[in-house]
Amino acid sequence: MIVVGVDGSQGGLVAVSWAMREAGLRGVKVRIVHVVPGWAYELPDDAPYAYVGRWMRQSAASVLADALRQARDERRGAEVESELLRGDPRLSLIRASKDADLLVVGSHGLGGFGGLLLGSVALGVSGQATCPVAVIRRMRTQPRNEVVVGVDGSPGGAAVIEFAFAEAGLRGADLRAVHAWSESAGSRPEGTPARIDQAGAERHLLAQALTGQSERHPEVRHVEHGERGHPAEVLLRVSAGAGLLVVGSRGRSDVAGLLLGSVSHSLLHHAACPLVVIAVADSA
């Protein structure tokens, strides 16, 4: 199942369209979820400002109806249903997606300001949901059929790479595995000969991270892209115009305890294509 959160914004409808196409590829159903504050259902009809609660309930029904209409217009053959939840949007979406394959949200909704690149809901669920989170932006041009994945050599990176290869296989897309490093990169990857310089060591890390993927996904053509530079800047540039960018929530140099690392946080704000964030456990 794919869960997609909507809030009545255009961004939410873009997320619904993307979720329907993804569900068609996977052969799963879509559940459209809209969240309303619980107090909107708790106000007595004779309470002051009770009309606000009535308006919110009516608006919620309209939001779900519009989202269902958008989903059915896609005609992707995927089953679709809707659900109205009460509570905090971030917590409610996390709970609603605990058994889902994927949680899909728009990059920003009605609560965002024009100058902000990311809404609080999209930021709040990324790295905290137990399933991968897709943050969707409308693309102004037709994307190329390529999946870009960020490879960082962290212990949790294998799940990120596996998701990206599987997604490329579903789409019939090429895959570009990107690993970037800076002068302050961490220690040499274990097993790398001491005579190999840092650039060689980092490219060795990239090759090792992809070991076995060609055998598990022979239908996916992939290329390795190693480059010296800030990982967020390199991934932003390389993924421009791609169909999808996949990263982990935390990398090998992130501070223990943080739900999102600096790279994934930056990409959530600035990626120009659909982005999937895979929750990576804190090894500490």
Secondary structure, 3 states (H helix, E strand, C coil): CEEEECCCCHHHHHHHHHHHHHHHHHCCCEEEEEEECHHHHCCCCCCCCHHHHHHHHHHHHHHHHHHHHHHHHHCCCCCEEEEEEECCHHHHHHHHCCCCCEEEEECCCCCCCCCCCCCHHHHHHCCCCCCCEEEECCCCCCCEEEEEEECCCCCCHHHHHHHHHHHHHHHCCEEEEEEEECCCCCCCCCCCCCCCCHHHHHHHHHHHHCCCHHHHCCCCCEEEEEEECCHHHHHHHHHCCEEEEEEECCCCCCCCCCCCCHHHHHHHHHCCCCEEEECCCCCC
